[in-house]
Amino acid sequence: MGTDHRHRYADAVTSKLDPGEAILALSEARRPHGPAPDPPPRPPDPAPGDGAKVAGAGLADVVLSGVEAVDNLGGGGPTDWLIRSLFGRAAHGGHDSVAADYVRAVPTDERLLVVVTDRRLRVFRVGRNSTEIRPFGVPARPVAAAKLKPLWSVRRAEVAGARRRWHRLHGARLRVTFRDGSWLELTGPLCLGRHRAGDLRDALGGGSAGGGRP
């Protein structure tokens, strides 16, 4: 028996929505590994002689390089073909695109809750719960609102569509496309099955199930 995500999360999510905003679909998900949009361009180098600015720029450069290594893994480099063959792409778009904004806000390897409302697409991070022991067949207790941390959202008007895809690592994968031409993908592998991916797709105005491979 699959987990009833509406039972677990609806009350917690509703407490974080605007008055009158309605939930259309929700599901646990993860951001997949794989190449993603480039990070923003580095700021210009400071003028020579300003030691404090030079030191600060050097530190920022190190941090930005780390972000590049994680968020743009395999992007255009010699390992790109290998990373893409294993994981596909996590997202695609320019550094100022909707998808790039998502990549900067939402880390990989986090348990996420993806919520489609009549106004927005929202992503929350789900905090860890203490181990719950319950009889077989008894649904898990609802998650407290404090366990949900808002990470990112975008207005429905920015969403161009969504489609469910096949991927060798995941039986169901959802691609969400935006009006600026960028896109992101959501995966499971267990929490986002074909049914929940289809529910999110339909709530976002997607069409047929689609079977495209990466």
C-alpha positions as a Markdown table, in Angstrom:
| # | Residue | x | y | z |
|---|---|---|---|---|
| 1 | Met | 0.0 | 0.0 | 0.0 |
| 2 | Gly | 1.5 | 3.4 | -1.0 |
| 3 | Thr | 1.7 | 6.3 | 1.3 |
| 4 | Asp | -1.2 | 8.7 | 1.2 |
| 5 | His | 0.7 | 12.0 | 0.7 |
| 6 | Arg | -2.5 | 14.1 | 0.9 |
| 7 | His | -3.3 | 12.5 | 4.3 |
| 8 | Arg | 0.3 | 13.2 | 5.5 |
| 9 | Tyr | 0.8 | 16.7 | 4.2 |
| 10 | Ala | -2.4 | 18.5 | 3.2 |
| 11 | Asp | -2.9 | 20.3 | 6.6 |
| 12 | Ala | 0.7 | 21.3 | 6.9 |
| 13 | Val | 0.8 | 22.7 | 3.4 |
| 14 | Thr | -2.5 | 24.5 | 3.7 |
| 15 | Ser | -1.1 | 26.4 | 6.7 |
| 16 | Lys | 1.6 | 27.8 | 4.5 |
| 17 | Leu | -0.6 | 28.9 | 1.6 |
| 18 | Asp | -2.2 | 32.2 | 0.9 |
| 19 | Pro | -5.9 | 32.6 | 1.9 |
| 20 | Gly | -8.1 | 31.0 | -0.7 |
| 21 | Glu | -5.1 | 29.1 | -2.4 |
| 22 | Ala | -6.1 | 25.5 | -3.2 |
| 23 | Ile | -3.9 | 22.4 | -3.4 |
| 24 | Leu | -4.4 | 20.5 | -6.7 |
| 25 | Ala | -1.7 | 17.8 | -6.3 |
| 26 | Leu | 1.3 | 17.0 | -4.2 |
| 27 | Ser | 3.9 | 14.3 | -3.9 |
| 28 | Glu | 7.2 | 13.6 | -2.2 |
| 29 | Ala | 10.0 | 13.8 | -4.8 |
| 30 | Arg | 13.7 | 14.5 | -5.2 |
| 31 | Arg | 15.9 | 16.6 | -7.5 |
| 32 | Pro | 17.8 | 14.1 | -9.7 |
| 33 | His | 21.6 | 14.2 | -10.1 |
| 34 | Gly | 22.9 | 15.3 | -13.5 |
| 35 | Pro | 24.0 | 18.4 | -15.4 |
| 36 | Ala | 22.1 | 21.6 | -14.6 |
| 37 | Pro | 22.1 | 25.3 | -15.7 |
| 38 | Asp | 25.4 | 27.2 | -15.4 |
| 39 | Pro | 25.7 | 29.4 | -12.2 |
| 40 | Pro | 25.6 | 33.2 | -12.5 |
| 41 | Pro | 28.6 | 34.9 | -14.0 |
| 42 | Arg | 31.4 | 35.9 | -11.6 |
| 43 | Pro | 31.5 | 39.5 | -10.5 |
| 44 | Pro | 34.2 | 41.7 | -12.1 |
| 45 | Asp | 37.6 | 41.6 | -10.5 |
| 46 | Pro | 38.2 | 44.5 | -8.0 |
| 47 | Ala | 40.6 | 47.2 | -8.8 |
| 48 | Pro | 44.3 | 46.5 | -7.8 |
| 49 | Gly | 45.4 | 47.8 | -4.4 |
| 50 | Asp | 42.2 | 47.2 | -2.5 |
| 51 | Gly | 43.2 | 44.3 | -0.3 |
| 52 | Ala | 39.9 | 43.8 | 1.4 |
| 53 | Lys | 38.0 | 43.6 | -1.8 |
| 54 | Val | 40.6 | 41.3 | -3.4 |
| 55 | Ala | 40.4 | 38.9 | -0.4 |
| 56 | Gly | 36.6 | 38.9 | -0.4 |
| 57 | Ala | 36.5 | 38.3 | -4.2 |
| 58 | Gly | 38.9 | 35.4 | -3.7 |
| 59 | Leu | 36.7 | 33.8 | -1.1 |
| 60 | Ala | 33.6 | 34.3 | -3.3 |
| 61 | Asp | 35.4 | 32.8 | -6.2 |
| 62 | Val | 36.2 | 29.6 | -4.2 |
| 63 | Val | 32.6 | 29.3 | -3.1 |
| 64 | Leu | 31.3 | 29.8 | -6.6 |
| 65 | Ser | 33.7 | 27.2 | -8.0 |
| 66 | Gly | 32.3 | 24.7 | -5.5 |
| 67 | Val | 28.7 | 25.5 | -6.6 |
| 68 | Glu | 29.8 | 25.0 | -10.2 |
| 69 | Ala | 31.3 | 21.6 | -9.4 |
| 70 | Val | 28.1 | 20.4 | -7.7 |
| 71 | Asp | 25.3 | 22.0 | -9.7 |
| 72 | Asn | 26.9 | 21.8 | -13.2 |
| 73 | Leu | 28.5 | 18.4 | -12.8 |
| 74 | Gly | 29.5 | 17.2 | -16.3 |
| 75 | Gly | 28.1 | 20.3 | -18.0 |
| 76 | Gly | 30.0 | 20.5 | -21.2 |
| 77 | Gly | 33.2 | 18.9 | -19.8 |
| 78 | Pro | 34.9 | 15.6 | -20.7 |
| 79 | Thr | 32.7 | 13.7 | -18.3 |
| 80 | Asp | 29.4 | 15.2 | -19.7 |
| 81 | Trp | 28.6 | 12.1 | -21.8 |
| 82 | Leu | 29.1 | 9.8 | -18.8 |
| 83 | Ile | 27.1 | 11.9 | -16.3 |
| 84 | Arg | 24.2 | 12.3 | -18.8 |
| 85 | Ser | 24.2 | 8.6 | -19.7 |
| 86 | Leu | 23.9 | 7.7 | -16.0 |
| 87 | Phe | 21.6 | 10.4 | -14.7 |
| 88 | Gly | 20.2 | 12.4 | -17.6 |
| 89 | Arg | 19.9 | 16.1 | -17.1 |
| 90 | Ala | 18.5 | 17.6 | -13.8 |
| 91 | Ala | 17.5 | 20.9 | -15.5 |
| 92 | His | 18.3 | 23.0 | -18.5 |
| 93 | Gly | 18.3 | 26.8 | -19.1 |
| 94 | Gly | 20.4 | 30.0 | -18.9 |
| 95 | His | 21.8 | 31.3 | -15.7 |
| 96 | Asp | 19.0 | 33.7 | -15.3 |
| 97 | Ser | 16.2 | 31.3 | -16.2 |
| 98 | Val | 13.4 | 29.9 | -14.0 |
| 99 | Ala | 15.1 | 26.5 | -13.9 |
| 100 | Ala | 18.4 | 28.0 | -12.8 |
| 101 | Asp | 16.7 | 29.8 | -10.0 |
| 102 | Tyr | 15.2 | 26.4 | -8.9 |
| 103 | Val | 18.7 | 24.7 | -9.1 |
| 104 | Arg | 20.2 | 27.4 | -6.8 |
| 105 | Ala | 17.4 | 27.0 | -4.3 |
| 106 | Val | 16.8 | 23.2 | -4.2 |
| 107 | Pro | 19.7 | 20.8 | -3.4 |
| 108 | Thr | 20.0 | 17.2 | -4.5 |
| 109 | Asp | 19.7 | 14.4 | -2.0 |
| 110 | Glu | 17.0 | 16.1 | 0.0 |
| 111 | Arg | 13.5 | 14.8 | 0.7 |
| 112 | Leu | 11.2 | 17.2 | -1.1 |
| 113 | Leu | 7.5 | 17.9 | -1.2 |
| 114 | Val | 6.3 | 19.2 | -4.5 |
| 115 | Val | 3.0 | 21.0 | -4.4 |
| 116 | Val | 0.8 | 22.3 | -7.3 |
| 117 | Thr | -1.8 | 24.8 | -6.3 |
| 118 | Asp | -4.2 | 26.9 | -8.4 |
| 119 | Arg | -1.6 | 29.7 | -8.2 |
| 120 | Arg | 1.9 | 28.3 | -7.9 |
| 121 | Leu | 4.3 | 25.4 | -8.1 |
| 122 | Arg | 6.0 | 25.1 | -4.8 |
| 123 | Val | 8.8 | 23.0 | -3.4 |
| 124 | Phe | 9.4 | 22.3 | 0.3 |
| 125 | Arg | 12.1 | 20.4 | 2.1 |
| 126 | Val | 10.7 | 17.8 | 4.5 |
| 127 | Gly | 12.4 | 17.6 | 7.8 |
| 128 | Arg | 13.4 | 14.2 | 9.3 |
| 129 | Asn | 10.8 | 12.5 | 11.5 |
| 130 | Ser | 11.6 | 10.2 | 14.4 |
| 131 | Thr | 11.1 | 6.6 | 13.6 |
| 132 | Glu | 7.4 | 5.7 | 13.8 |
| 133 | Ile | 6.4 | 2.1 | 14.5 |
| 134 | Arg | 2.8 | 1.4 | 13.5 |
| 135 | Pro | 0.7 | -1.7 | 12.6 |
| 136 | Phe | 0.7 | -2.9 | 9.0 |
| 137 | Gly | -1.9 | -1.0 | 7.0 |
| 138 | Val | -2.2 | 1.9 | 9.4 |
| 139 | Pro | -1.4 | 5.2 | 7.6 |
| 140 | Ala | 1.4 | 7.3 | 8.8 |
| 141 | Arg | 0.5 | 10.3 | 11.0 |
| 142 | Pro | 0.2 | 13.7 | 9.4 |
| 143 | Val | 3.4 | 15.8 | 9.2 |
| 144 | Ala | 3.6 | 18.9 | 11.3 |
| 145 | Ala | 3.8 | 22.2 | 9.5 |
| 146 | Ala | 7.1 | 22.9 | 11.3 |
| 147 | Lys | 8.6 | 20.0 | 9.3 |
| 148 | Leu | 8.1 | 21.8 | 6.0 |
| 149 | Lys | 10.6 | 24.4 | 4.9 |
| 150 | Pro | 9.7 | 26.5 | 1.8 |
| 151 | Leu | 12.6 | 26.3 | -0.7 |
| 152 | Trp | 11.3 | 27.6 | -4.0 |
| 153 | Ser | 8.1 | 28.6 | -5.8 |
| 154 | Val | 7.1 | 29.9 | -9.2 |
| 155 | Arg | 3.8 | 31.3 | -10.5 |
| 156 | Arg | 1.6 | 29.0 | -12.5 |
| 157 | Ala | 1.7 | 31.6 | -15.4 |
| 158 | Glu | 5.4 | 30.8 | -15.8 |
| 159 | Val | 4.7 | 27.1 | -16.3 |
| 160 | Ala | 4.4 | 26.1 | -20.0 |
| 161 | Gly | 3.6 | 22.4 | -19.4 |
| 162 | Ala | 4.7 | 19.1 | -17.9 |
| 163 | Arg | 5.1 | 15.5 | -19.1 |
| 164 | Arg | 5.9 | 12.2 | -17.5 |
| 165 | Arg | 9.1 | 10.6 | -18.8 |
| 166 | Trp | 10.8 | 7.2 | -18.7 |
| 167 | His | 14.4 | 7.0 | -17.3 |
| 168 | Arg | 16.6 | 4.0 | -16.9 |
| 169 | Leu | 17.1 | 4.8 | -13.2 |
| 170 | His | 13.5 | 5.7 | -12.4 |
| 171 | Gly | 10.2 | 4.3 | -13.6 |
| 172 | Ala | 8.7 | 7.7 | -13.6 |
| 173 | Arg | 10.2 | 11.1 | -14.0 |
| 174 | Leu | 8.5 | 14.4 | -14.4 |
| 175 | Arg | 9.8 | 17.3 | -16.7 |
| 176 | Val | 8.3 | 20.7 | -16.0 |
| 177 | Thr | 8.8 | 23.3 | -18.8 |
| 178 | Phe | 8.7 | 27.1 | -18.3 |
| 179 | Arg | 7.7 | 29.8 | -20.7 |
| 180 | Asp | 11.4 | 31.1 | -20.9 |
| 181 | Gly | 12.3 | 27.7 | -22.5 |
| 182 | Ser | 14.0 | 26.3 | -19.4 |
| 183 | Trp | 13.0 | 23.1 | -17.7 |
| 184 | Leu | 13.6 | 21.0 | -14.6 |
| 185 | Glu | 13.0 | 17.4 | -13.7 |
| 186 | Leu | 11.7 | 15.6 | -10.6 |
| 187 | Thr | 12.2 | 12.1 | -9.7 |
| 188 | Gly | 11.8 | 9.5 | -6.9 |
| 189 | Pro | 12.8 | 6.8 | -7.4 |
| 190 | Leu | 10.2 | 5.3 | -5.0 |
| 191 | Cys | 8.2 | 8.3 | -3.7 |
| 192 | Leu | 7.4 | 9.6 | -7.2 |
| 193 | Gly | 5.8 | 6.7 | -9.1 |
| 194 | Arg | 3.9 | 6.8 | -12.4 |
| 195 | His | 0.6 | 7.6 | -10.7 |
| 196 | Arg | 1.9 | 10.6 | -8.6 |
| 197 | Ala | 4.0 | 11.9 | -11.5 |
| 198 | Gly | 0.8 | 11.8 | -13.6 |
| 199 | Asp | -1.2 | 13.7 | -11.0 |
| 200 | Leu | 1.4 | 16.5 | -10.9 |
| 201 | Arg | 1.5 | 16.6 | -14.7 |
| 202 | Asp | -2.3 | 16.8 | -15.0 |
| 203 | Ala | -2.4 | 19.5 | -12.3 |
| 204 | Leu | 0.2 | 21.6 | -14.2 |
| 205 | Gly | -1.8 | 21.2 | -17.4 |
| 206 | Gly | 0.4 | 18.6 | -19.0 |
| 207 | Gly | -0.8 | 16.4 | -21.9 |
| 208 | Ser | -0.4 | 12.7 | -22.5 |
| 209 | Ala | 1.9 | 10.5 | -20.4 |
| 210 | Gly | 4.8 | 10.6 | -22.9 |
| 211 | Gly | 7.5 | 8.1 | -23.2 |
| 212 | Gly | 10.5 | 10.1 | -24.3 |
| 213 | Arg | 13.9 | 8.9 | -23.2 |
| 214 | Pro | 16.7 | 11.2 | -22.2 |
